Amino acid sequence: IVDQVLLVNVNEEPKPIDSLAIVIHVFYLDVFNDMLPMIMEYKDIKTKLFITCLNDLHNDIEKILADTSLPFLIKSVNNHGRDILPFLKILPTVFDEKFDLVLKIHTKRSNYLNRKQLWGEDLFKKLLTKNNMRNAIGVFNRYSRVGMLGPHGNILPMSLYYGGNA
């Protein structure tokens, strides 16, 4: 699931990964509903959802999550900084709870792409399915120097792909 092979010392002492914080910026409620079943399948380690959203989505998300067994925290934020500013605002809370890993995702929908549905589904399958989550955690368990993983085929150099952000 990674784009590059990292050289690491095979004699590293692995640190067991016991907990996973899943940080989701919810802008599209329907996309959140689509990804939630994938998240619900993974129960191998302690997991908690940290949700950022616009204030008008807070109650809807709370109702959806109340019917699950997942612990969660919802933080209402203004719609500034795409999904990065909300991530930075909730990250101290994640750190305070001392999770071993953080999975950052958002309800991505790039309306300017002709294949937006397929692209989003590809991202979620690579990041949220049970087998891929298990594989990613296995990499972190085995190689303590690995700091970040991303979905294959979706890590692009910003120097070439600024798009509307230029």
C-alpha positions in Angstrom: 0.0 0.0 0.0 3.0 2.3 0.0 4.5 4.1 -3.0 8.2 3.8 -2.0 10.3 1.2 -0.3 11.9 2.5 2.8 15.3 1.2 3.9 15.1 0.4 7.6 17.3 -1.5 10.0 15.9 -5.1 10.2 17.3 -5.3 13.8 15.0 -2.6 15.1 13.1 -3.4 18.3 9.4 -3.3 17.3 7.0 -1.3 19.5 3.6 -3.0 19.6 0.8 -0.9 18.2 -2.1 -1.0 20.6 -4.3 1.9 19.6 -5.5 3.7 16.5 -7.1 7.2 16.3 -9.1 7.7 13.1 -9.4 11.4 12.5 -12.1 12.2 9.9 -13.1 15.6 8.6 -16.7 15.2 7.6 -17.9 17.7 5.0 -20.1 15.3 3.0 -22.4 13.2 5.3 -23.2 10.7 2.5 -19.5 9.9 2.0 -19.1 9.5 5.8 -22.0 7.0 5.8 -20.3 5.1 2.9 -16.9 4.8 4.8 -18.3 4.0 8.2 -19.0 0.3 7.5 -15.4 -0.2 6.5 -14.2 1.3 9.8 -16.7 -0.8 11.7 -15.1 -4.0 10.3 -11.8 -3.4 11.9 -11.7 -4.4 15.6 -8.1 -5.7 16.0 -6.9 -2.9 18.3 -8.4 -0.1 20.4 -9.9 2.5 18.0 -11.5 5.8 18.5 -13.0 8.3 16.0 -12.1 11.9 16.2 -14.5 13.8 14.0 -14.3 17.4 12.8 -17.3 18.9 11.0 -19.3 22.0 10.4 -21.6 22.8 13.3 -24.8 22.0 11.3 -23.5 18.4 10.8 -22.6 17.8 14.4 -26.0 16.4 15.5 -26.4 14.2 12.5 -23.0 12.6 12.9 -23.7 12.1 16.6 -26.9 10.3 15.8 -25.2 8.0 13.3 -22.3 7.2 15.7 -24.6 6.6 18.7 -25.8 3.4 16.9 -22.2 2.1 16.7 -20.0 0.6 19.3 -17.1 3.0 18.4 -16.0 5.6 20.9 -15.9 9.0 19.3 -15.4 12.7 19.9 -16.9 15.3 17.6 -15.5 18.8 17.3 -17.4 21.5 15.3 -15.1 23.7 13.3 -15.4 26.5 10.7 -15.0 25.6 7.1 -11.4 27.1 6.8 -8.2 25.4 5.7 -9.9 22.5 3.9 -9.4 19.5 6.1 -5.9 20.5 7.3 -6.9 23.2 9.8 -9.6 21.1 11.4 -7.0 18.3 11.7 -4.5 20.6 13.4 -7.3 21.8 15.8 -8.2 18.2 17.0 -4.7 16.8 16.9 -3.7 18.0 20.4 -6.7 16.0 21.8 -5.5 12.9 20.0 -2.0 13.4 21.4 -3.4 13.9 24.9 -5.1 10.5 24.6 -1.7 8.9 23.6 -2.8 6.9 20.6 0.0 4.9 18.9 -1.2 5.6 15.3 -3.3 8.3 13.6 -5.2 7.6 10.4 -6.2 11.0 8.9 -8.9 10.9 6.3 -11.8 13.1 5.1 -14.9 12.7 3.2 -13.2 13.5 -0.1 -15.2 14.5 -3.1 -13.4 16.3 -5.9 -16.3 17.5 -7.9 -14.0 18.7 -10.8 -12.9 15.1 -11.6 -14.8 13.1 -14.1 -14.2 9.9 -12.1 -14.6 11.4 -8.6 -16.7 8.4 -7.3 -14.1 5.8 -8.4 -11.2 7.9 -7.0 -12.8 8.3 -3.6 -13.7 4.6 -3.4 -10.2 3.7 -4.3 -8.8 5.9 -1.6 -11.2 4.5 1.1 -10.5 0.9 0.1 -6.8 1.4 0.3 -7.0 3.2 3.7 -10.0 1.7 5.5 -10.6 -1.9 4.6 -9.8 -4.4 7.3 -6.9 -6.1 5.4 -5.2 -2.9 4.4 -5.5 -1.5 7.9 -4.0 -4.7 9.2 -1.2 -4.5 6.7 -0.4 -0.9 7.5 -0.4 -1.5 11.3 1.9 -4.5 10.6 4.4 -2.2 8.8 4.4 0.1 11.8 4.7 -2.8 14.2 7.7 -4.2 12.3 9.5 -1.0 11.5 9.6 1.7 14.2 11.3 4.2 11.9 8.4 4.4 9.4 6.5 7.6 10.1 3.8 7.7 7.4 2.1 5.5 4.9 -0.2 6.6 2.1 -2.4 4.9 -0.5 -0.5 3.6 -3.6 -1.1 5.6 -6.7 -2.3 8.7 -4.8 0.9 10.3 -3.5 1.8 13.0 -6.1 4.4 15.7 -6.0 2.8 19.1 -5.3 5.2 20.8 -7.7 3.3 19.1 -10.5 -0.2 18.8 -9.1 -1.2 22.1 -7.5 -4.5 22.3 -9.5 -6.9 24.8 -8.0 -4.5 25.3 -5.0 -1.8 27.0 -7.1 
